[in-house]
Amino acid sequence: MPTQRTAVVTGANRGIGLAVARELATRGLTVFLVVRDAEAGLRAARDLSAFGDVHLVPGDLSSPTTTRLAAGRIAHACPKIDVLVHNAGVWPSRLERDDRGIERAFAVNHLAPFLLNHLLEDALGGEVGGRVVQVSAGLYVKGRVDVERTARGDDFHAIRTYATTKLCNLLLLERFARRLERRRVTINAVHPGVIRTNLGDRPGALGVVLRGVKRLWKAPEAGARPVVRLALDPALAGVTGRYFDLDEETPLAPLARDEALAARLWEQAEGLCAPAREAHHAGSDASQRSG
Ligand SMILES: NC(=O)c1ccc[n+]([C@@H]2O[C@H](COP(=O)([O-])OP(=O)(O)OC[C@H]3O[C@@H](n4cnc5c(N)ncnc54)[C@H](OP(=O)(O)O)[C@@H]3O)[C@@H](O)[C@H]2O)c1
């Protein structure tokens, strides 16, 4: 008798994450929505409960400290994860740092998936293997990593920093693929398309223009489709360490294949996140059933 399959989706209260969670629930997976805003999470869980079995897990991924807490809650709520979707992302317009001085996009887009991959390793996979999907962005090609400055945002730029954090994340893809292989867990990254969400919204006149332009972009469901494909398509069983532009497997640009830079970033992330420490802050009351 097969056991119920599970998926964990970060940033699942709106945008692409909400659409991914809805599709996974519709396809019969039990879905855990990792959400930092309790009210928005409850709304999403209520809406999605019409499509399937969904649960809420509070989780703020804006610093390694809060991500560690989130990992504990996720592992408690879902001890066996078949699909982990790193979807939460930010495109900040100004420099913000956490209490340890880490720039926000670097923390959410790069360090949070790094730490979750480590802390949820034991839960991932099980007997039939598992899949990790990293929601990436084609803009990574515009990134420029400076290991000495990027983590603190000393090189912050309202457009380039987003691309840089996505590049950082992709630079570690191959290393995670090798690491997770022994557990029969695959990891792949995907550019979901140019999608009409709140990502990168700006205040003022620029924001008004941007919102106007976004009306022409595709709906979140279109962005969810290639993500769900990587999560579930049997044809992709065993495929790992690859980057997809929508459905098309695409070689990473040379700047995302710089092994020396990847080694430095990995070491830096280990220093900033201390992933080997146990996620002992797990909140036993953290998982809430929806509905
Ligand atoms: N939209 C596009 O055209 C596009 C293109 C390429 C890649 N992507 C990628 O797609 C992913 C989803 O983006 P989207 O377009 O759906 O954007 P979105 O509508 O802005 O949604 C972002 C999600 O991430 C969550 N999030 C942000 N910071 C968080 C934190 N500190 N802790 C936990 N959750 C946090 C948000 O939660 P809150 O509601 O609490 O803020 C929200 O649920 C991102 O990784 C993005 O880089 C999007």
The ligand as a Tripos MOL2 file, in Angstrom:
@<TRIPOS>MOLECULE
LIG
   48    52     1     0     0
SMALL
NO_CHARGES

@<TRIPOS>ATOM
      1 N1          7.2900   36.4580  -11.0510 N.am      1 LIG1
      2 C1          8.2340   36.2380  -11.9340 C.2       1 LIG1
      3 O1          8.1840   36.7260  -13.0820 O.2       1 LIG1
      4 C2          9.4130   35.3620  -11.5680 C.ar      1 LIG1
      5 C3         10.3990   35.1550  -12.5460 C.ar      1 LIG1
      6 C4         11.4930   34.3570  -12.2270 C.ar      1 LIG1
      7 C5         11.5740   33.7860  -10.9680 C.ar      1 LIG1
      8 N2         10.6160   34.0060  -10.0460 N.ar      1 LIG1
      9 C6         10.7660   33.3820   -8.7220 C.3       1 LIG1
     10 O2          9.5530   32.7630   -8.3360 O.3       1 LIG1
     11 C7          9.5060   32.6650   -6.9140 C.3       1 LIG1
     12 C8          8.1460   33.1180   -6.4320 C.3       1 LIG1
     13 O3          8.0150   34.4940   -6.7230 O.3       1 LIG1
     14 P1          6.6390   35.1970   -7.0920 P.3       1 LIG1
     15 O4          6.8320   35.8180   -8.4140 O.co2     1 LIG1
     16 O5          5.5160   34.2950   -6.8370 O.co2     1 LIG1
     17 O6          6.6930   36.3960   -6.0230 O.3       1 LIG1
     18 P2          5.7060   36.8920   -4.9040 P.3       1 LIG1
     19 O7          4.3020   36.9340   -5.3600 O.co2     1 LIG1
     20 O8          6.3320   38.1610   -4.4050 O.co2     1 LIG1
     21 O9          5.8100   35.7500   -3.7830 O.3       1 LIG1
     22 C9          6.9540   35.5860   -3.0320 C.3       1 LIG1
     23 C10         6.6540   34.6120   -1.9100 C.3       1 LIG1
     24 O10         7.8530   34.4700   -1.1310 O.3       1 LIG1
     25 C11         7.4990   34.6900    0.2320 C.3       1 LIG1
     26 N3          8.5810   35.2420    1.0300 N.ar      1 LIG1
     27 C12         9.2900   36.3750    0.8060 C.ar      1 LIG1
     28 N4         10.1420   36.5780    1.8120 N.ar      1 LIG1
     29 C13         9.9600   35.5670    2.6980 C.ar      1 LIG1
     30 C14        10.5300   35.2300    3.9380 C.ar      1 LIG1
     31 N5         11.4540   36.0150    4.5210 N.pl3     1 LIG1
     32 N6         10.1210   34.1170    4.5670 N.ar      1 LIG1
     33 C15         9.1620   33.3200    4.0190 C.ar      1 LIG1
     34 N7          8.5640   33.6010    2.8420 N.ar      1 LIG1
     35 C16         8.9710   34.7090    2.2000 C.ar      1 LIG1
     36 C17         6.3520   35.6960    0.1810 C.3       1 LIG1
     37 O11         5.6850   35.7380    1.4190 O.3       1 LIG1
     38 P3          5.0300   37.1160    1.9950 P.3       1 LIG1
     39 O12         3.6530   37.2020    1.3870 O.co2     1 LIG1
     40 O13         5.0260   36.9300    3.4570 O.co2     1 LIG1
     41 O14         5.9150   38.2310    1.5490 O.co2     1 LIG1
     42 C18         5.5500   35.1200   -0.9670 C.3       1 LIG1
     43 O15         4.7790   34.0450   -0.5130 O.3       1 LIG1
     44 C19        10.6680   33.5110   -6.3910 C.3       1 LIG1
     45 O16        11.7390   32.6690   -6.0110 O.3       1 LIG1
     46 C20        11.0580   34.3430   -7.6010 C.3       1 LIG1
     47 O17        12.4100   34.7330   -7.5560 O.3       1 LIG1
     48 C21         9.5280   34.7790  -10.3120 C.ar      1 LIG1
@<TRIPOS>BOND
     1     1     2 1
     2     2     3 2
     3     2     4 1
     4     4     5 ar
     5     4    48 ar
     6     5     6 ar
     7     6     7 ar
     8     7     8 ar
     9     8     9 1
    10     8    48 ar
    11     9    10 1
    12     9    46 1
    13    10    11 1
    14    11    12 1
    15    11    44 1
    16    12    13 1
    17    13    14 1
    18    14    15 2
    19    14    16 1
    20    14    17 1
    21    17    18 1
    22    18    19 2
    23    18    20 1
    24    18    21 1
    25    21    22 1
    26    22    23 1
    27    23    24 1
    28    23    42 1
    29    24    25 1
    30    25    26 1
    31    25    36 1
    32    26    27 ar
    33    26    35 ar
    34    27    28 ar
    35    28    29 ar
    36    29    30 ar
    37    29    35 ar
    38    30    31 1
    39    30    32 ar
    40    32    33 ar
    41    33    34 ar
    42    34    35 ar
    43    36    37 1
    44    36    42 1
    45    37    38 1
    46    38    39 2
    47    38    40 1
    48    38    41 1
    49    42    43 1
    50    44    45 1
    51    44    46 1
    52    46    47 1
@<TRIPOS>SUBSTRUCTURE
     1 LIG1         1 GROUP 0 **** ****
